[in-house]
Amino acid sequence: MVKKIISENMVELELLALLQIHLVVNVKRIVKYREQVEGQKKIPPPPIEVAGEKEYVVEEILDKQEKRGKMKYLVKWKGYIAEENTCEGLENLKNAIKKVEEFEKEKFEEEI
């Protein structure tokens, strides 16, 4: 929301304090809302049910690292934005083992 007109090119916005941005902007930066842009937060899909348990669909394995002697995989969940990516152990990826194998194969081919 526009709080104050500074000049014909600049306006001061009224935004939530948690948004760490400068409140004075050029008017060219202000556009009417049309639709969500790619990467903007959306309503995530509900979990699916597998063998009576709720599970989420793995879109892609992005990376891996060892934490406290255990391998953890950075998981991109289908229908979720990047901020929702999580590190998961293999015990939580039993139904996505093909995605883990694909990631490991690609990682191995990169190292060659």
C-alpha positions as CSV (number, residue, x, y, z in Angstrom):
1,M,0.0,0.0,0.0
2,V,1.3,3.5,-0.9
3,K,1.8,5.4,2.4
4,K,3.2,8.7,0.9
5,I,4.1,10.2,-2.4
6,I,7.7,11.5,-2.2
7,S,7.9,12.9,-5.7
8,E,6.4,12.1,-9.1
9,N,8.9,9.2,-9.4
10,M,9.1,8.0,-5.8
11,V,6.6,6.7,-3.3
12,E,6.9,5.4,0.3
13,L,5.2,2.0,0.9
14,E,3.5,0.8,4.0
15,L,4.7,-2.8,4.5
16,L,5.1,-5.3,7.3
17,A,8.2,-4.7,9.4
18,L,9.4,-8.2,8.8
19,L,9.9,-7.5,5.1
20,Q,13.6,-6.4,5.1
21,I,13.3,-4.0,2.1
22,H,13.7,-0.3,1.5
23,L,10.3,1.4,1.8
24,V,10.9,4.2,-0.8
25,V,10.7,2.9,-4.3
26,N,10.5,4.1,-7.9
27,V,7.0,4.1,-9.2
28,K,8.1,1.9,-12.2
29,R,8.6,-0.9,-9.6
30,I,4.9,-0.9,-8.6
31,V,2.7,-3.0,-10.7
32,K,-0.9,-4.2,-10.4
33,Y,-1.2,-7.8,-9.0
34,R,-2.2,-10.2,-11.8
35,E,-1.3,-13.7,-10.7
36,Q,1.3,-15.6,-8.8
37,V,4.7,-15.6,-10.3
38,E,6.8,-18.8,-10.5
39,G,8.4,-19.4,-7.1
40,Q,5.8,-17.4,-5.2
41,K,4.3,-19.2,-2.2
42,K,1.3,-21.2,-3.1
43,I,-1.1,-23.5,-1.3
44,P,0.8,-26.8,-1.1
45,P,-0.8,-30.1,-2.2
46,P,-2.1,-32.4,0.5
47,P,0.0,-35.5,1.4
48,I,-0.9,-38.8,-0.3
49,E,-1.7,-41.9,1.6
50,V,0.6,-44.9,1.2
51,A,0.0,-48.0,3.3
52,G,-2.2,-46.0,5.7
53,E,0.5,-43.3,6.3
54,K,0.5,-39.8,5.0
55,E,3.5,-39.1,2.6
56,Y,4.7,-36.2,0.4
57,V,5.9,-36.6,-3.2
58,V,9.6,-36.1,-3.8
59,E,10.1,-34.0,-6.9
60,E,13.9,-34.0,-6.9
61,I,17.0,-34.7,-4.7
62,L,19.1,-31.5,-4.9
63,D,22.2,-32.3,-2.8
64,K,23.5,-34.5,0.0
65,Q,25.8,-34.1,3.0
66,E,26.9,-36.1,6.0
67,K,25.6,-34.9,9.3
68,R,26.7,-36.6,12.5
69,G,27.8,-39.7,10.6
70,K,24.5,-40.0,8.7
71,M,23.9,-39.1,5.1
72,K,21.2,-36.5,4.6
73,Y,19.6,-35.5,1.3
74,L,18.2,-32.1,0.4
75,V,14.7,-32.8,-0.9
76,K,12.6,-30.6,-3.2
77,W,9.0,-31.6,-2.5
78,K,6.5,-31.6,-5.4
79,G,4.2,-28.6,-5.3
80,Y,6.2,-26.8,-2.6
81,I,8.5,-23.8,-3.0
82,A,12.2,-23.8,-2.3
83,E,11.8,-22.5,1.2
84,E,10.0,-25.8,2.0
85,N,13.0,-28.0,1.0
86,T,14.2,-30.2,3.8
87,C,17.1,-32.5,4.6
88,E,16.0,-36.1,5.1
89,G,17.7,-39.3,5.9
90,L,17.3,-42.4,3.8
91,E,14.8,-43.8,6.4
92,N,12.4,-41.0,5.3
93,L,12.9,-41.6,1.6
94,K,12.1,-45.3,1.3
95,N,9.3,-44.7,-1.3
96,A,11.6,-42.3,-3.3
97,I,14.6,-44.5,-3.6
98,K,14.6,-44.2,-7.4
99,K,15.0,-40.4,-7.0
100,V,17.9,-41.0,-4.6
101,E,19.5,-43.5,-7.1
102,E,19.0,-41.0,-10.0
103,F,20.7,-38.3,-7.9
104,E,23.6,-40.5,-6.9
105,K,24.1,-41.6,-10.6
106,E,24.2,-38.0,-11.8
107,K,26.6,-37.0,-9.0
108,F,28.9,-39.9,-9.9
109,E,28.8,-38.9,-13.6
110,E,29.7,-35.3,-12.7
111,E,32.7,-36.5,-10.7
112,I,34.1,-38.5,-13.7
